[in-house]
Structure formats: C-alpha cells, structure tokens
Amino acid sequence: MLIVSIGKQLRLSVTLPIAILFLMSFIFTACPPKKKEDQSPIDTTTTLLPTINNSTSVKGYNMLGKLCGIWNGPVTSSTPLGNYSEWIMDLRPISASQVSGKSELDTLNDIFMSFFIVYNNGEYKMAFRNGGSFNGAKRIAYAVIDSVRELATSSYYRFSDFQKGKNRVYTEVIFNSDSLSVKTFTNKYNTLSTPVIHMHWKARLKDSTSTQIAINNFSFPMKTLVKDFSTTFSTLSESVYYSTAGDPYPEAAQPYVGETTVNYTVASNLTIAAGKKILLIITSKSLLNNNMFDPNNLAFRSRYVILDSSNSSFVFKNMHPGTYYLYAVCDNDNNSTISSGDYFSYSTTNSFTLSAKGSTSKSVQINYTL
C-alpha cells in the first residue's frame, strides 16, 4: 500500500501562479522511433537566401544543445507580482534546429516558449518565440539574438525586440554548468528611457534523460532554417502580437508535438467538497518506487495544470512525444501542494505514450486518501 507519509514528503508546488505566466508573457513586450519524422519545419517561402548547412555561421547556434532538459527554479520579480519558489519547463527538440516547451496554469493561462534558427538582416541567427493565453487573451512576442559570449564554463546570449531592439526590452540567457539564468529587462511599454529589471528565473537542470529520444530522432542539433524573418516584422513598430491574427509561426504550426486529453473520475467512497481544486500532474518517470513515493522523481515533472473540481478533463497541447505517468490530486487543504488528507489517484497502470504529431487520451481515478 502507498504509505500515508507520502503527503509529508511530497511538497509539490504546482501552483505556477497566473502571475508567473503573466511575467513570462512580457519577456519580449531553456526505444527511439523507427523513422525520423518532421526533421525540420524548413521555410520555403523564398529561394533567394544563401545556403545553410553545418558549416554556415549561425549566431547563437551553440545554445540549442544547452537548452534541452527539464528545468526548475525560483523566479524573482521587481514588480508588484512578487516572487515564486519554482517554475518548471520541459524543453526538448521539436525539429533539428528548434527547442520548445509549454506550460499551463489553468484553462485560461498557458505559455509556449521556443528557440529556433531564422534568417534576418542578412544573417542566420537564433530567435525566441514566447507567448500564450493570459486570462484568456493571447499575446505572442518574438525576439532575435543580438549578443553572444561563449566561454569554457559559461555562455551568455541576449535577445531583443526585432524592431525596437534592447531599448524596448531584452532578455539575457546565461548557462553555467547545470544552471540556467533568464533575466528580462523592459521599458514598461515605452514609458521609460532605459529598460529596468522585470523578472529573473534561476533554474537548475533536473533531468536530461527525457529529451534523448527527440535528440536522437533529429540528430539534434543541426543547422537548418526554421523561418525566414527577413521582412516579417518590417511593417510593425515592435515584434509583438496581441492576438493570434498575423502570428507568423502559430502554435498550431509547430512540428512534432501532439496533444493529450486527460480525464479523471472520483471513487464512489470519496466526496469532493465544492470549491476544491484538482491538480493534474504529468511526469516522465513514475513517482512511485516499490509502491512508495520516491521524492527524487519529482525532478521528472513535465506538465501540470490546476482545475476547478467542476472540470473533469483537460487537453495538454503542444506536448512532446514520449512515455508519461499521470496523477490527479484533490487539494483538500487548499495549499496547492500534495499533502496528508488530500485525495490521490493511486495506480500502477497510469502510464501512456504520445506519438509525434499524435493525439491520445488517458483517464485516472482519484481513489486514495493520503
């Protein structure tokens, strides 16, 4: 049986407050398949670009190999939104030259981040797409790399708005060993003459095994063009979209990723009180070891969402192909963690597999009191 002390050991902060998604939204306003699929979403809109191959200079290219993995760490902010103890992003290749990750809070708030190779201003270089739904409203921002410094033990990459550059907003991405630092500065919608600190995410690499199938599938990384952004933003004052209209690389066009529909039920001997929240948690490795909770496996959290108890299902979109484990928890003490007294979906048959560009579904039952 699953021991009751699981609740005391598992302090799982899956709150990912709306505020952290809001913060990230303003970053610009980290057995193999038998055949290789979606090797690269190569842009074929023009035949005038210079040839790109493995000998081509691509500004910031080396960061692609450093982004892959599950990253987790605290966020600090100078805004009234405050600080947060952890934010998790599962970053994996979705083509030979692109890394992405998606994270949800609830049915109204999510974020999709992606780094990929573009052609812009006569050069091949790295770009950053960041955006999603925030209280149901869409916001998508694009930025291009403008500074690179690579040393033996650390690497520095800076991205700024395609049109207004670093005077509008910029983000510094810094790698040191197994750590990732993402620090954003903004001029607060052009109200300041010089950008000020907006947020800082200091993450640690928690897992690098889950991404290996995708790495092998694409022989990742390779130098292939994802998007020709030569003139994409030329008619805009800044490279930000406040709706999906005109988005040059929408989420629906992203390669390789699929979606999973999750359903949960509640055992007849348990009653969920009105107003309680349900936590749906997806991991790439089981949280159970010999029928007991293994706290080390919290490193394998990949996706999660918080639902009202009136919602019995959720669709995880833009999800990396792979094998996963699903857990559902009723947060009885309203502390947004798994703890003693919460209801838990105890099962040893809760795994599922998502294929590339696939669609799958998985159901679990909340049946155990911690």
Buried (B, 14 or more C-beta within 10 A) or exposed (E): EBEEEBBEBBEBBBBBBBBBBBBBBBBBBBEEEEEEBBBBBBBEEEEEBEEBEEEBEBBBBBBBEBBBBBBBBBBEBEBEBEEBEBBBBBBBBBBBBBBBBBBBBBBEBBBBBBBBBBBBEEBBBBBBBBBBBBEEEBBBBBBBBBBBEEEEEEBBBBBBBBBBBBBBBBBBBBBEEEBBBBBBBBBEEEEEEEBEEBBBBBBBBBBEEBBBBBBEBBEBBBBBBBBBBBEBBEEBEBBBBEEBEEBBBBBEEBBBBBBBBBBBEBEEEBEBEEEBBBBBBBBBBBBBEEEEBBEEBBBBBBBBBBBEBEBBEBBBBBBBBBEBBBBBBBBBEEEBBBBBEBBBBBBEEBBBEBEBBBEBEBBBBBBBBB
